[in-house]
Amino acid sequence: MMARLYPVLPIHPDETHRSWAARLAAFHIGAPVTELFEDMNIDPLAYALGAPDEVENRIGSPNSSRITLLGCE
């Protein structure tokens, strides 16, 4: 089972998945998002490009639809 962050911060309606990940990093580890990605074995380029496996399955937001999370509205 893959580790998940808790608590998961809600994504704001006008927020990108990249800024949301930066907020998660600041909240959980007090470091840049690059360190969070390294800790969680997330490919930063794939995440930045919005690859669904990296965005949804690695960090995942239980209160956000895929469309909202990936900014595809």
N, C-alpha and C positions, 0 to 999 in steps of 0.2 A: 504494500500500500504506500502510495506517495504521500509525503508530508504536506500538510496544508497550513497556511498562515491562519492564526486566529487571534483576535477577531479579524474578519475580513471587512475592510472599509467599503462602504457603498460607493459606487461610481456615480458621479454627478451627471445630470442629463447632458451638460455641455462639455464634458470632460473626455479626453481621448484615452485610449488604453495605455498610452505611454505616460501621460501625466498621472494617471491612477497608479501605475506601478511605482512611479517616483514617490508618490504619497505613501504607498505601502512600505517602501524601503525606509523612508524617513521615520515613519511611525514605529516599525518593528525593529529595525536595527540601527537607526540613526546614522545611516551611511548612504552613499549614492546607490542608485538603482543597479549599477554595474556589479556591486558587491552582492546585492540580493540575488541577481541573476546567477552569479557564480555559485553562491551557496545553494541555490535550488536547481543547478544544472540546466539553466535556461539559455538557449541560443539568443543573444541580444539582437542579432540581425533579423532572425526569423520573427522574434517578438515585435520589433520595430516595424516590420513589413506586414504585421497582422496575421501571421500564420496561425490558423485556428488551434492547432495542437499546442503551440507555445502559449497562446493567450488563454484559452479556456481550460485546458487540461492541467497546466502547470500552476497557475495562480488561481484562476477560476473565481468568478463572482457569483455567488448563489442568488443574488437579487437582480442580476442583469441578464438580459437576453443576449444571444450572440450578436444580433444586429446592433444593440446598444454598445456592447463592449468593443466591438470592432469598428464602430463609427460608420456603419453602412446604412444609416437611415435615409 
